[in-house]
Amino acid sequence: MKIKLKLNILLFLLPLIFLSGCSPAEKNQSLTTEIIPPNLAASTPILAPDTTSTTKNISPDLAASTPILAPATTLENCDSYFINSTEIESEDFFIGIENKVNEIYQNNNTYSYVSSDGSIAKNGPFSTWVYEMLLENSKEVKPKEFDEIKFGGVKITWEEYLEFKNNLCETYQNQKSNGTLRNLIINITDLVNYRDDWPGHASKWLPFPYVETGSKVIVSPSPKGLEFYTKYITGSGVIIVSGPDIPDEALLQARKSVVYMTSKRSDISKILKDNQVRISLFGAGLDSSSLPEYKGTDEEGGFAMGMTDTSMTANADWLCRPGNYDIGGDPVIHELVHTINHVVFEETNEHYFYERIFEIAEHSIKNGIFDTGFKQNLEENQTQNISNYMGEFWAMTVEGYMMDKKDFKNPPYDTRDSIKKVDPKLYDLITRYFPTDPWEFCK
């Protein structure tokens, strides 16, 4: 039986693995869970029931549908938040932010797993931590007005500062909901050049509109630059796209998985939609580099989406479905577990999850319950160790729970009955977020 798994360690924001399944940017950071090399450090959260129904505006040339939010924040009423802040040199203001962003992403290991050799499986609400830092920082200090400043490869105009300030205010007014946290994190990482050099950073691509399709693949309303994608379907807040060579059945199977996985928690679906979560499928014999946003990457299975990534990816040929019975795992299920960790949990600051998952994983690994014989697509010069296993534990075990097929992947975490028997604490954690109703996977 083949085990298909990849460890992306990219995204702080970039494609995110913390529980490994990281996005290429988190590869530069990631739970899906992502494993970070010993020289890096820190991340992700979950949800209170959402009570808002508004959504956020999108670019005028995209006419489709993203929700629209509470009254737009104006710079005038935003100023009232920071009326007592002290004016400092503009360069000092941004260097201070840059240093604090780096400190959070690299050194905040509150919920991360640090192995004896110093390697780290990052996990935690990094985006929330950055937002809280930016809010407190802006209440204390503000930059003197300037036209343009340059330092260390960073160039910022006054207009860009005002955009950042407005994004921060909107995030505050919306309490991080309605996609405002994602907008802020994309904005600030782009502004200070924090890991925005990889091609999938969301600042480099227009978002797709969200169109309700039901169980029907339609012609993709692709934004400029992403015309490669010709097929499109949505379900439970998630957009799924592919090029012309991917069979419709693969998109339909991906949608079935998304709809089922989110069926217990409508709040999860809303957050996925608000944050423009998208799955980009590629075909047999190819890898992620065949997609326009990910030139230079080489994921053969796929990777998760982090808060600053433009999408997650998955190999359509690995999706078990009628006519394509494929044993060994499902990249849509696996990477969506990571994506929920990176996007949903980071927004909602899910302490309950963060405080439990690595303790459960470590007990299973050290007692020989979780099979560590799988291989991952690691960064050059990185060797597989317990941090990698810790990073993938959550996504692999939830994947087994979802598929619920004996010996399909990674026994004894291959069926729900088995998981409940060998690891009852894990079973309780899984069923806190995912459905218990029966599901006929791959039929």
C-alpha positions in Angstrom: 0.0 0.0 0.0 1.5 3.3 -0.9 1.5 6.1 1.6 1.1 9.4 -0.1 2.1 12.3 2.0 4.0 15.4 1.8 5.3 17.8 4.4 5.2 21.3 3.3 7.0 23.7 5.5 6.2 27.0 4.0 3.7 29.4 5.1 3.5 31.6 8.0 1.2 32.8 5.7 2.3 31.0 2.8 1.0 27.9 2.0 1.0 26.5 5.6 2.4 22.5 7.9 1.8 22.6 11.3 0.3 19.5 12.2 2.0 19.2 9.0 0.5 19.8 5.7 2.0 23.0 5.4 1.8 25.4 2.7 4.7 26.2 0.7 5.0 29.5 2.3 4.8 28.0 5.7 7.0 25.5 4.4 8.5 28.6 5.1 6.1 28.0 8.2 2.7 25.7 8.8 -0.8 22.3 11.0 -2.1 21.2 8.5 0.9 20.9 10.9 4.0 22.0 9.5 7.4 21.1 10.6 9.9 23.8 10.8 13.6 23.2 10.6 15.5 23.7 13.9 16.6 27.2 12.9 13.0 28.4 12.7 10.4 28.5 15.4 6.4 28.8 16.2 1.7 28.0 15.5 -2.7 28.0 15.1 -6.8 28.3 16.8 -10.9 27.4 16.7 -14.2 29.0 16.7 -17.0 30.4 18.6 -20.3 30.2 16.8 -20.3 33.1 14.3 -23.1 35.6 14.8 -22.3 38.0 11.9 -23.7 37.7 8.4 -21.8 40.4 6.7 -18.9 40.0 4.4 -16.2 41.8 2.7 -15.9 43.8 -0.5 -13.9 42.5 -3.4 -12.3 44.1 -6.4 -14.8 45.9 -8.7 -13.7 43.8 -11.7 -14.7 40.6 -10.0 -18.4 40.5 -9.8 -19.3 37.7 -7.8 -19.6 37.0 -4.4 -17.9 37.5 -1.4 -20.0 38.7 1.6 -19.9 42.3 2.6 -19.1 43.6 6.0 -20.2 46.0 8.6 -20.0 49.6 7.7 -16.7 50.4 6.0 -14.1 51.8 8.2 -12.9 55.3 7.4 -9.6 56.7 8.3 -11.3 59.4 10.3 -13.1 57.1 12.8 -10.1 54.8 12.8 -8.0 57.6 14.2 -10.0 57.6 17.4 -8.5 54.2 18.2 -5.0 55.6 18.3 -5.6 59.1 19.5 -3.1 58.7 22.4 -0.3 57.1 20.4 3.1 58.8 20.3 4.6 59.9 17.0 8.0 58.4 16.2 10.3 58.3 13.2 8.6 56.5 10.4 11.5 54.1 9.8 11.7 53.2 13.5 7.9 52.4 13.4 8.2 49.9 10.5 11.5 48.4 11.7 9.8 47.8 15.0 6.9 46.1 13.3 9.1 44.0 11.1 11.1 42.8 14.1 8.0 41.9 16.1 6.5 40.0 13.1 9.6 38.0 12.8 9.7 37.3 16.5 6.2 36.0 16.6 6.5 33.7 13.6 10.0 32.4 14.4 10.2 32.4 18.2 6.7 32.1 19.7 6.6 28.4 20.5 3.8 28.5 23.0 1.9 25.7 21.3 4.7 24.3 19.1 6.5 21.0 19.7 10.2 21.4 20.2 12.2 18.1 19.9 15.3 17.3 21.8 17.4 18.0 18.6 15.9 21.5 18.4 13.6 20.9 15.4 10.1 22.3 15.7 6.6 21.3 14.7 5.0 24.8 14.6 1.4 25.3 15.8 -0.6 28.1 17.2 -2.7 31.2 16.4 0.1 33.1 14.7 -2.2 35.4 12.7 -4.1 36.3 15.9 -0.8 37.0 17.7 0.4 39.3 14.9 -3.0 41.1 14.9 -2.8 41.6 18.7 0.7 42.9 18.4 -0.2 45.3 15.6 -3.1 46.7 17.5 -1.2 47.3 20.7 1.8 48.7 18.8 -0.4 51.2 17.0 -2.1 52.3 20.2 1.3 53.1 21.6 3.2 54.6 18.6 2.5 56.0 15.1 4.9 57.1 12.3 5.6 60.7 11.5 4.0 61.6 8.1 6.3 60.7 5.2 6.2 60.4 1.4 8.3 57.2 1.1 10.8 55.3 3.2 13.3 52.6 2.3 15.2 50.3 4.6 16.7 46.8 4.3 15.0 46.1 0.9 11.7 47.4 2.1 10.0 50.4 0.5 6.8 51.8 1.9 4.7 54.9 0.8 2.4 56.9 3.0 -0.6 55.6 1.0 0.5 52.0 1.8 0.7 52.9 5.5 -2.8 54.3 5.4 -4.0 51.1 3.7 -2.4 49.0 6.5 -4.0 51.3 9.1 -7.4 50.9 7.6 -7.0 47.1 7.4 -6.0 47.0 11.1 -9.1 49.1 12.0 -11.4 46.9 10.0 -10.0 43.8 11.6 -10.6 45.4 15.0 -14.1 46.5 14.2 -15.0 43.0 12.9 -13.2 41.2 15.7 -11.0 39.3 13.1 -14.1 37.9 11.3 -15.4 38.3 7.7 -12.0 37.9 6.2 -10.5 41.0 7.7 -7.8 39.1 9.6 -6.6 37.5 6.4 -6.5 40.8 4.6 -4.5 42.4 7.4 -1.9 39.5 7.5 -1.5 39.5 3.8 -1.1 43.2 3.8 1.5 43.5 6.6 3.6 40.5 5.4 3.7 42.0 2.0 4.5 45.5 3.4 7.5 44.4 5.4 8.5 41.6 2.9 7.9 38.8 5.3 8.1 35.6 3.3 6.3 37.2 0.4 8.9 36.1 -2.1 7.3 32.8 -2.9 5.0 32.8 -5.9 1.8 31.7 -4.0 1.6 34.7 -1.7 -1.9 36.0 -2.0 -0.7 39.5 -2.6 0.4 38.4 -6.1 -3.0 37.0 -7.3 -6.6 38.2 -7.6 -9.1 36.1 -5.7 -11.8 34.1 -7.4 -15.4 35.2 -6.9 -17.6 32.7 -4.9 -20.4 31.4 -7.0 -22.9 28.8 -5.6 -22.8 25.9 -8.1 -24.4 23.0 -6.3 -23.1 19.7 -7.5 -22.3 21.0 -11.0 -18.9 21.9 -12.5 -19.2 25.2 -14.4 -16.9 27.3 -16.5 -14.5 29.0 -14.2 -14.9 32.8 -13.6 -11.2 33.0 -13.4 -9.6 36.4 -12.5 -6.9 37.9 -14.7 -3.7 35.9 -14.5 -5.4 32.7 -13.6 -7.1 31.9 -16.9 -5.4 28.5 -16.7 -8.3 27.4 -14.5 -11.3 26.5 -16.7 -13.3 24.3 -14.3 -15.0 25.5 -11.1 -17.2 24.2 -8.4 -18.0 25.3 -4.8 -19.3 23.7 -1.7 -19.5 24.7 2.0 -17.6 27.9 1.4 -14.7 26.4 -0.5 -13.8 27.1 -4.1 -12.4 24.1 -6.2 -10.8 24.8 -9.6 -8.8 22.9 -12.2 -7.4 23.2 -15.7 -9.2 21.6 -18.6 -7.5 18.1 -18.3 -8.9 17.2 -14.9 -12.0 15.1 -15.1 -15.2 16.6 -13.7 -15.5 13.5 -11.4 -12.4 14.6 -9.5 -13.8 18.1 -8.8 -17.1 16.5 -7.7 -15.3 14.1 -5.3 -13.3 17.0 -3.9 -16.5 18.8 -3.3 -18.1 15.8 -1.6 -15.2 15.6 0.8 -15.4 19.3 1.7 -19.1 19.3 2.2 -19.0 16.2 4.4 -16.0 17.4 6.5 -17.6 20.7 7.3 -21.1 19.3 7.8 -20.9 19.4 11.7 -19.7 23.0 12.0 -21.3 25.7 9.8 -19.1 28.3 11.5 -16.1 26.5 9.9 -17.7 26.8 6.5 -18.3 30.5 7.0 -14.7 31.2 7.9 -13.4 29.2 5.0 -15.6 31.2 2.7 -14.8 34.6 4.2 -11.1 33.8 3.9 -11.4 32.8 0.2 -10.2 29.2 0.7 -9.6 27.6 -2.7 -8.4 24.1 -3.7 -6.4 24.0 -6.9 -6.3 20.5 -8.5 -3.5 19.2 -10.8 -3.3 16.0 -12.7 -1.7 12.6 -13.0 2.1 12.6 -13.5 2.3 16.3 -12.6 3.1 18.2 -9.4 2.2 21.6 -8.0 4.6 23.4 -10.3 2.1 22.7 -13.2 -0.2 25.4 -11.6 0.4 29.0 -12.5 0.7 30.2 -8.8 3.3 27.6 -7.8 6.1 27.6 -10.4 9.3 26.2 -8.8 7.5 24.0 -6.3 7.4 20.2 -6.5 4.7 18.8 -4.4 3.4 15.6 -6.0 0.5 15.2 -3.5 -0.4 18.7 -2.6 0.0 21.2 0.2 -2.2 23.2 2.6 -3.2 26.8 2.5 -2.0 29.2 5.1 -3.5 32.6 6.0 -1.3 34.4 3.4 -1.5 31.7 0.6 -3.6 32.1 -2.5 -4.9 28.4 -2.3 -4.2 24.9 -1.3 -3.3 22.2 -3.9 -4.1 18.5 -4.4 -3.3 15.8 -6.9 -6.6 14.9 -8.6 -5.3 11.5 -9.6 -5.0 10.6 -5.9 -8.7 11.2 -5.1 -10.4 7.9 -4.6 -13.7 7.9 -6.5 -15.8 5.6 -8.7 -13.6 4.5 -11.6 -10.4 5.6 -9.8 -10.1 3.4 -6.7 -6.9 4.7 -5.2 -5.6 3.4 -1.8 -3.2 5.3 0.3 -4.8 8.6 1.3 -6.7 11.5 0.0 -4.9 14.8 -0.4 -8.0 17.0 -0.4 -9.0 15.6 3.0 -5.5 15.7 4.4 -4.6 19.2 3.3 -8.0 20.6 4.2 -7.4 19.4 7.8 -4.2 21.4 7.7 -5.9 24.4 6.1 -8.6 24.5 8.7 -5.9 24.6 11.3 -4.0 27.4 9.5 -7.0 29.5 8.5 -9.9 28.7 10.8 -8.1 27.9 14.1 -5.7 30.8 13.6 -8.6 33.2 13.3 -10.7 31.8 16.1 -7.7 31.2 18.4 -8.6 27.6 19.3 -6.9 27.1 22.6 -8.8 23.9 23.2 -7.1 22.3 20.2 -3.7 23.8 20.7 -3.4 22.7 24.3 -4.2 19.0 23.5 -3.1 17.9 20.1 0.7 17.5 20.7 0.3 15.8 24.0 -2.0 13.2 22.3 0.4 12.9 19.4 3.5 12.4 21.5 1.8 9.7 23.6 0.8 7.8 20.5 4.2 8.1 18.7 6.3 7.2 21.8 4.1 4.2 22.6 4.3 2.9 19.0 0.6 3.3 18.2 1.1 5.8 15.3 3.0 4.3 12.4 6.0 6.5 11.6 7.1 4.5 8.5 5.8 7.0 6.0 8.0 9.2 3.9 7.6 13.0 3.4 8.8 15.5 0.8 11.1 17.4 3.0 13.3 20.4 2.4 16.8 19.8 1.2 19.2 18.7 4.0 16.3 18.0 6.4 15.9 14.5 7.8 12.7 13.0 9.1 12.3 13.0 12.9 9.7 13.2 15.7 8.9 16.8 14.8 7.8 15.7 11.4 5.7 12.9 12.8 4.1 15.3 15.3 3.3 17.7 12.5 1.5 15.2 10.4 -0.2 13.2 13.2 -3.4 15.3 13.2 -3.9 15.4 9.5 -3.2 11.7 9.0 -5.4 10.5 11.8 -8.3 12.8 10.8 -7.8 11.6 7.2 -8.2 8.0 8.4 -11.2 8.9 10.5 -12.9 10.5 7.4 -12.2 7.7 5.0 -13.1 5.0 7.6 -11.8 2.1 5.6 -9.8 -0.7 7.2 -6.2 -0.9 6.0 -6.7 2.0 3.6 -4.1 4.1 5.3 -2.1 4.1 8.5 -3.7 1.5 10.8 -4.8 1.5 13.6 -5.9 5.1 12.7 -7.8 3.8 9.6 -11.4 3.3 11.0 -13.5 5.2 13.5 -14.0 2.2 15.7 -10.3 1.6 15.9 -9.4 5.2 16.6 -12.0 5.3 19.4 -10.6 2.1 20.9 -6.8 2.8 20.7 -6.9 6.6 21.2 -10.1 7.8 22.9 -8.7 11.3 23.6 -7.9 11.8 19.9 -11.4 10.5 19.0 -13.0 13.1 21.2 -10.9 15.8 19.7 -11.7 14.8 16.2 -15.4 14.6 16.8 -15.3 18.1 18.4 -14.8 19.5 14.9 -15.8 16.9 12.4 -19.0 14.9 11.8 -19.9 11.5 13.2 -22.6 10.7 10.7 -21.8 7.7 8.4 -20.3 8.6 5.1 -19.7 6.4 2.1 -16.2 7.5 1.1 -15.1 6.7 -2.5 -18.5 5.7 -3.7 
